[in-house]
Amino acid sequence: MLFAPKPRQRRVPAASRDPQRQAFVAGWKPLPEHLKREAVTHAPEHTCCPDCGGALQHFGEDVSEQLEYVPDSFKVIRHVRPKFACPACERVVEAPAPSRPIERGLAGPALLAHVLVSKFCDYVGFPVMWRSAPKWA
């Protein structure tokens, strides 16, 4: 053939190459690194396998973050739940996830209380709150 069609090249959008954008597309945008972090580890109740009594081996952990408001600043609480597995019976043991005021939400109870008090008790509108948000950070 004299004029063979060129094979199409797949173009990867710039958004998929940017890790910040990938995190935003996949779910929540990561919380800023400059905020204070506090790690809370939730260990499972059992130190041995509840089925066969065998020794548990650590193989990973689930980490979730929650944004909290401390007067005059914010902090991030990292909930770490280690995963353990029994090599004999292949059972996975993990502590239950801590409860949240809003299911699958990032806001902690203190942050929600602050927003509600600012909105309804202090008569501060949401546009005013978001304009003053940089001073909180």
C-alpha positions in Angstrom: 0.0 0.0 0.0 1.2 3.4 -0.9 -0.6 5.3 1.9 -0.8 2.9 4.8 -2.6 4.3 7.8 -0.4 5.2 10.8 -1.1 3.2 13.9 -2.9 5.3 16.5 -0.9 6.1 19.6 -2.8 6.2 22.8 -2.3 9.5 24.5 -2.3 9.4 28.2 -4.0 12.5 29.6 -1.9 14.7 31.7 -4.4 14.3 34.6 -3.6 10.5 34.8 0.2 11.2 35.0 -0.1 13.5 38.0 -0.2 11.6 41.3 -2.2 14.4 43.0 -4.8 14.2 40.3 -5.0 10.4 40.5 -5.7 10.6 44.2 -8.4 13.1 43.6 -10.0 11.1 40.8 -9.8 7.8 42.9 -11.4 9.4 45.9 -10.4 12.1 48.3 -7.5 14.5 47.7 -4.8 13.7 50.3 -4.7 16.0 53.3 -1.8 18.5 53.3 1.5 17.3 54.7 2.1 20.4 56.8 -0.7 19.5 59.3 0.3 17.8 62.5 -0.3 14.0 62.5 -1.3 11.8 65.3 -1.2 8.0 64.8 -3.7 5.8 66.6 -3.1 2.0 66.3 -6.1 -0.2 66.7 -4.8 -3.7 67.5 -7.1 -6.8 67.1 -8.5 -8.4 70.2 -6.9 -11.8 69.5 -3.1 -12.4 69.7 -3.6 -15.9 68.2 -5.9 -17.3 65.6 -9.5 -17.5 66.9 -10.2 -20.6 64.9 -7.2 -22.9 65.3 -5.1 -21.1 68.0 -2.1 -20.8 65.7 0.4 -17.8 65.7 -0.6 -14.8 63.6 1.8 -13.2 61.1 1.6 -9.5 60.3 1.1 -8.9 56.5 -0.1 -5.3 56.1 -2.2 -2.5 57.5 -5.1 -0.3 56.6 -4.6 3.4 57.2 -7.4 6.0 57.2 -7.1 9.7 58.0 -9.5 12.0 59.8 -9.3 15.7 60.0 -9.9 17.2 63.4 -10.1 20.8 64.7 -8.1 21.8 67.8 -8.7 25.4 68.8 -6.7 27.6 66.5 -5.3 24.7 64.3 -6.1 21.5 62.5 -4.6 18.1 63.0 -4.9 14.8 61.1 -5.6 11.6 63.1 -4.2 8.5 61.3 -6.1 5.4 62.2 -3.8 2.4 61.6 -5.3 -1.1 61.7 -2.7 -3.9 61.3 -3.7 -7.0 59.5 -2.7 -10.5 60.7 -3.1 -13.9 59.0 -2.9 -17.4 60.3 -0.7 -19.5 58.0 -2.4 -22.7 59.1 -6.0 -21.9 58.4 -5.5 -18.8 56.2 -7.8 -16.7 58.4 -7.3 -12.9 58.4 -7.7 -11.0 61.7 -8.1 -7.2 61.8 -9.5 -4.8 64.3 -12.9 -3.2 63.4 -12.8 0.3 61.8 -13.5 3.1 64.3 -16.8 4.8 63.9 -17.1 8.2 62.2 -19.7 10.9 62.6 -20.3 10.9 58.8 -19.8 7.5 57.2 -16.8 7.5 54.8 -16.2 11.2 55.6 -12.9 13.0 56.5 -14.3 15.3 59.1 -14.0 14.4 62.8 -16.4 15.3 65.5 -14.6 18.4 66.7 -14.4 19.8 63.2 -18.1 19.2 62.6 -19.0 20.8 66.0 -16.8 23.8 65.1 -18.5 24.3 61.7 -22.0 23.9 63.2 -21.3 26.4 66.1 -19.8 28.9 63.6 -22.7 28.6 61.3 -25.7 28.5 63.6 -24.5 30.0 67.0 -22.0 32.6 65.9 -24.1 33.6 62.8 -21.1 33.2 60.5 -22.2 32.2 56.9 -20.4 29.6 55.0 -18.9 32.1 52.4 -17.4 34.0 55.3 -16.1 30.8 56.9 -14.4 29.7 53.6 -12.8 33.1 53.1 -11.3 32.9 56.6 -10.2 29.3 56.1 -6.6 30.2 55.1 -6.1 31.8 58.5 -7.0 28.5 60.2 -4.4 26.6 58.3 
